[in-house]
Amino acid sequence: MFQTTIQHEVSSEGVGLHTGVFGHVRLLPAPADTGIVFRRTDLDNFPIEASGRNVARVSYATSLMKQGVLLSTTEHLLAAIYSSSVDNIFIDIDSIEVPILDGSAEPFLRLLEQAGIRRLRRRRRYLKIIEPVEVIERDRRISIYPADEFRVQCYVDFPHPLVGQQQIEMVVLPDTFRQLLARARTFCFERDIEPLRSMGLIRGGSLDNAIVLTEDGVMNGPLRFPDEFGRHKALDLIGDLALVGLPLLARVEAHKAGHALHTQLVSRLLADSSSWTITTEAERALETSVLAEAPAAN
C-alpha cells in the first residue's frame, strides 16, 4: 500500500558486457516519489531517470540517454529492483554501462536483499491499463491488456535443439521473480560472437557472464533451467517494462519480442494517457467493494 526504498547503501562492481569498461555501482535510499534514478558519479552525479522518455537505443541491450549522457545495459538491474517492489532508489555508477556480473539478475537481487526494504509514508501509485495497446513488427508482437495484477507471458522461438519454442507465464511478485527468473542468464550463439565484436559489442563478454550456444549444444553448461533462454527473455521484458515508471496492473504478452519492441510499447503507453489511469491500493479496494455491493443486473 505504501511506497518503499532500501534501508542501507550497498555496492558492487564489475565489467560491462558490451563496452568491457569496469564500473562500480552503489544503490542508495531515496525519498518518496523519486522513482528509480541513475546518477553518473563520473559526471558530477548527472541524473538519468529510468523512464521510457530517456530510452536511447535498444539493439542488444537497453540504453538510456539524457542530454547526451549515456548509460547502457540497464535491464537486469531494473528487473531486480522492479520485481522487488522497490519504488524509490538512487543508483550511483561511475561508468557508461551497468556491470553484467554473472549475466543474470540474481547478484542484483542479493544486493537488494542485503540492503533491506524500508516503507515510506506515501501511498504507492500504480499504472493501471484500461485499454489494450499493441506493437507488431512482422511475426513479432507485444501487447498489454487490463488486469488486476502484473502478469507476463513471454514466448521465444530459436532454431536450436536446446531452445526451440519456450513460453513463460507468471504473475510478477518478489517471490516468483526470485524463484523463476532471477538466475536465468543472458545468452548468445557462438556464430554471432565475431560479428558482434566487429560491431564494437560484447567486449566484456565471457563464459562467466553469458551462455554460449554452439551449433548443437552449449559451450559452458550446465544450464540453470531447461528453459533458461525463455526465462531470461521474460527477465529482460520486466526490466524494460520498469521504464514505465510505476508498478503496472496489466497483463503483458510478448511473442518473439526483444528490447526494441518492449521499449516501443513503453513509449506508446506513455504517449497515450487514454490507455491507462493512475490508482492506489486504497482506490482499488474501494472500487472492488463498490462492485461487490452493486445489485446484480436483472
N, C-alpha and C positions, 0 to 999 in steps of 0.2 A: 504493500500500500504506500510505503514511503520510499523516497529516493535513497540511494546508497553511494558510498565511496569506499576507499580502502582505509584500514586503520593505520598502517605503518608503511613507510617507504621501503621498497625492495628494489633490487637491481640484478642485471645480468649483462653478459657481453658475448660477442661472437662475430662471425664473418657474415656479410651479406651474400645471399645466393647469387645474385646477378652481377653485382659490382665487384665482389671479392673484397670490399672495404671492411675493415674491422671496426666495430662500434660498440658503445656502451649504452644501455637502456636503464632508466630509472622510472619506476612507477610511484607516483606520489598522490596523497589525498587531494581532493578538490572540493570546493563548496558546491552547494545545491545549484542546479540549473547551469552548471559549467559544461556538461557533456564530456565527450572524450576529446582531449586536446593534446596533440603532439607539440613539443617545443624543441626546436633545433638549438641545442645549447652551444654548438659551434658557431651559431649565427645570432648571438645576443638573445637567446631564448625566443627566437621568432616563432609565433604560434601558427599551427596549421590544424584547423578543426577537422575532425573525422566526419566529413559531410560530403554528400554526393555533389555538392556545389564546387568542391575542391578536387574532384577527380581529374587527373591529368591524362594518363594513358593506361591502357589495360591490355597489353599483349599477353605476356606470360606471368604477369603479377599485377596487382592493383597499386597504382602510384597516385599520390596526392600532390597538388601544387597550388601554392598561393603566392601571388606577386612574384612569380619566378623562382620561388624556393620549393625544391622538390623533396619528396620522401617516398621511397619505394617499398614494395612488398609488405603492405600493412595487414593483409587479410588474416594471417594466422593469429597474430596478437589481438586483432579486433574480434575475431571469433571467440577467443577465450574470454575477453572482457565482456562482450555482449551476452554470451551464454552463461556467464557467472552472475548476471543481473547487477553488474556494476554500472551505475548511471553516470557517475562523475569521476574523472581521473585525469591527471596530468601525466604525460609520457615524455620524459626528457631523453633526448637522443642526440649524440654528438657526431652522427654521420648521415649519409644520404639514404641509407637503407636499413630497415629493421633486420637484426640478425636472424638467420634462418634456424640456428640451433640444430635440433635433430630432424627438421623438416616437418614437424607436426606442431600441434598447439599445446601438447602436454607440458613442455617446460614452462610456458607462459601460465598455464593453469596452476602449476605447482607454485609459481611466484605469487599468484593471486591468493592461493590458499595460505601461503606464508604471511602475506600482508594482512589477511583478515578483512572482513566486511563490516563497515560501520553505517548504521542507519542515520539518515539526516531528517531534519524537521521540515520537510517539504514533500508534498504528495507527488508520487510518481505519475507522470503523464504517459499515456500510450497513444500510438498512432493506429487507429482502428480503420481497417479498409471497409468501405461501404459500397464500392463499385469495382468490378473486376478491371484489371489492366493487363495487357499482354504485349509482349515484344516477340516478333517472329523474324527469323532470317533463314530462308530455305528450310532445311529439316531440323533446325534448332529453334527452340522457343522457351520462353519463361513467362509464367502467368501468376498473378496474385489475386486471391479471392477473399471475400469476407469470412471471418471465423472468430470464435471467442477465445482462441489460444494461438500460439505461434507454432505452426506445423510446417515442415518442409518435406517435399518429395523430390528426390534427385535421381535422374536416370542417366546412365552413361552407356556408351556402346563403342568399344575399341576392338578392331580385328586382331586379337591376340589370345592365345589359348588360356592365359591366366586372367584375362579381363573379360572380354565379350560384353554381354549385357548385364548390368548390375543396377539395382534400384534400392535406394534407401528412403524410408519414410518414417518420420518420428515427430513427436512433439518436442520442441526445444526447451529444455529445462536444465538447470545446473547438473543434476544427476545423470540425465540421459546423455548430455553432451560429454560428460566425463567418461561414462561407460562405453558409449558407442562411437564417438568421433575423435576425441582429443588425441588419441595415439596414432591416428592414421596419417601417414607421411606423404609428402609430395612425391611425384614420380616423373620419369621421362623415359623415352626409348633410346637405346644405345645408338641407333642410326641417326638420331637427331642431335647428338652431342656436338659434333663438329660444326654442323650448320648453325647451331645456336651460338657457339663460341665465336664463329666468324661474324655474327651479328653483334658481338660485344656482350652477350648474355652468359649466364651460368658460370661466371669467372670464379665464384666461390663454391660451386657445386662439387660434391664428393660423394663417395659411397657411404659416408657417415651422415649425410643430411638429405638424401633422396634415394628412392628405389629406382634402380636402373633395369629396365626390361630389355632382354636380348630378344632374338627372333622367336624363340620358343620357350623362354624361361625368365628367370630373374637372376641378375648378377650377384646381388647382395642380400639373399634371403637369410632367414625365413621371413615370410610376410607376418605382420602382426594380426591380420584378419584375412580370411579368404577373399573378402570383397573390400580390401583396403583402399582400392582405387575409387570405388563409388563413395566410400565413406569420406575420403579426402576431398572429393569434389563437393560433397554436402558441407564439409567444414569450410571450404572456400566460399560457398554460397552464403553461409551465415555471416562470415567475416565481411563480405561485400554488402550484405543487407544491413549491417550495422551502420552503414553510411547514411541510412535514413535519418539517424539522429535521435530516435526514440524507440523504445521497445514496441514491437509490432504485435497487433492482434490480427492475424492473417494466416491464410494457407497459401504456400508458395509451391508451384510445380515447375521444376526446371528439367527440360528434356534436351540432352546433349548440349547444354548451355556452358558458358565459361564466363570469365571475368567481364568480357565486353558486354554480353547480354545482361549479366547481373547488374552492372552499373548503369546500363541503359534503362533498365526497369526502375532503378532508384531515381535517376534523373527525371524520367517520365512522371513518376509519382510526385516528386517534389514540385514539378511544374503544373500539376493538375490537382488543386486542392478540393475539387468536387468528388474525387475518388476516395477521400478519407476524412476522418474527423479526429480531433484530439479528445481523449477522455481520461478519467481517473478511475481507480478501483472503486471509490465510493459511488461515482456516477454509474458505473457498470452494475454495482449491487442494486442501486435504486431502480435502474432500468429492468433488471431481472425480476425484482419484487413487483413492479408495476405490471409486467407481463403476466406474472403468476397470478396476480389478483384480478386481472381483466376477465370479465364474463365471457364464456365460450360463445362463439357465433351460432345463431340458430340456423 
